[in-house]
Amino acid sequence: MAIREVLIYPDSRLKEMAEDVQSLDDKAKQVIQDLLDTMEASGHSTGIAATQIGEPLRIVVADASKNKKCEDHHGRLIIINPEILKWEGMLQFREGCMSVPDFTGNVNRARKILIKFKDENFNERVIESEGFEAVLLQHETDHLDGTLFIDRVISKRTDLFRRKKYK
């Protein structure tokens, strides 16, 4: 079990492109386990990308079921080398991120996506996702391309919000 430090913006590693995973070797397996451990340890995260822990690999873990409002989801997903094949519709969503802990912001995302990836056994999968889960998968896939939600905020003047601090 390894809980990793999450990189915080403006760390330049968050803006780098991740590399495709060529095989499910020991390194990839360790990154997957570290991502799962780090996501669970946060207590609130529904997803995390390898680039957020300083690993430039195209690996994401996501679990939309951790959001009480999300009823339609695929449970915990290990996503390797994701590729969004199709998207439709648009919705505005208020996003937050462990790598940008002080802010949330309104972002336009596809309402429904078709995404292809390799799973934890390196088997190819294609799933259709919509609503919160689709937003989550787009957000995490963006990380692999060096894009943060603050890069997609509709208006930095009216749609970027300082996160409330609870004591």
N, C-alpha and C positions, 0 to 999 in steps of 0.2 A: 504494500500500500504506500503510495507516494502522493501526498497533497502538494501540488506545485504552486509557486507564486504566480499570480496572474499579472501579466504586463499591463501597465497603466499608460494611457495616452498622455503625453506625446511620444512614448517609446517608439523609436523608428522601426523596430522589428514588426510592429503592428501594421506597417504600410508595405511590407514585403509580400511578394507572391509566393505561395507555397508550391512545393514540387509534388508531382504525382507519386503515389506509393506504387512501387513496382512489384512488391511481393509482401506477403504477410510474415515478415521476418521478426526476430526478437525485438528489434528496435520499434517497429510499428506496433507490436503487441504491448510493449511497455508504455508507449505514448497513449494508446487506447486506455489502458488501465489507469494511468496518471490522470487522464481527462475525466474518467468516471469518478475517481477518488476526489478530484478537485471540485467537480460539479456537485457531488454529494455533500462534501464538507462545507460548501458555501451556504447550504440550507435553503437557498431560494432560487438558484439558477436552474433554468430549463434547458440550457445548452452551452457548449463551449467548443471552441475550435483550437486545433493544435498550435496555431500561430499565437494564440493568447498566452500560451505557456512557453513561448520561445522556440517551438519546434516547427520548422518550415515544411510541414508535410500536410497533404490534403486529407486531413482526418477531422471529423466532427463527431461529437456525441450530443444527442438531443433526447429530451423526454417531455413532450407536451403534456403528458398526463399529470405532471407536477403542477400545472396551472388548473386551479379548481374550476375555472370557467370554460375550459376546453373539454368538450364532450366527444368530439370526433378526432381520433388520433391513432397512431400506430404504436404507441408505447415507447419504450426506450429503443433508440436507434443508434447503431454504430454506422457511420457513413464515411466511406473511403472513396476518394476521387469523385465527388459529386458533380453532376452535370444536369442543369435544369433544361429539360427538353422542350417544354411548352408551358405557357402561362396564360391565364385569362382573367378578366375582370380586374378591378382595382379597389383597394380599400386603404383608408388612412388608419395608421396604428401608432399608438404611443409606445415607443421602444426605450429600453434601458440596456445597459451592458456592464458586465463586471470590469471591462477595460476602460470604461468612461463612468466611474462611479458617482460623480457629482451631478450628472445631468440625465434628463430624459428628453425625448423629442418626437414630434409627429413626423412620420415617414409614410410615403405612398408605396405600397407593395402590391404584388399580384395577389388576388383573392384565392386563386387556385393554381397549383403547379403540378407538373409531371416531372419527377426527378429520377435520374438513373444514378446508381452508385454500386459499390461493392460493400458487402456487409462484413461482419466480424469473422466470417469463414472465407472471405474473399470471393463469395459468390455474387454474381451480378443480380441486382434487383432493380425494379422500376415500380415506383409507387405514385399514387395520386394523393395530393394533400391539399387541404383548404383551410381557410380561417387562420386561427392562431398558429396551428402547426405549420402551415405554409409560410407564414411570416417568420416564424422561428427558423425554418430551414433556409429561407432566403438570407436572413440576418447572419446565420452562422457560415453559410457558403460565401457571403461577402467577405468575411474575415480572411478566407483563404486567398482572396484576390487583393488583399490589402485595403479593403474598403470598410470603414466604420459607419455606424448609423448616423453619426454627426455629419458625414459627407453627403448623406441623403436627406437630411432634415429639409422640410419644405421651405421654411424661411428661418434663418438663424435669428432674425429679429423677433418674430412672433411665435415660433414653434419649437424653440429650445428652452427647456425649463430646468432651473436648479432643483436638484432632488431634495426632498424634505429630509431632515435629520430627525430621527426619533430617539428620545432618551429613555 
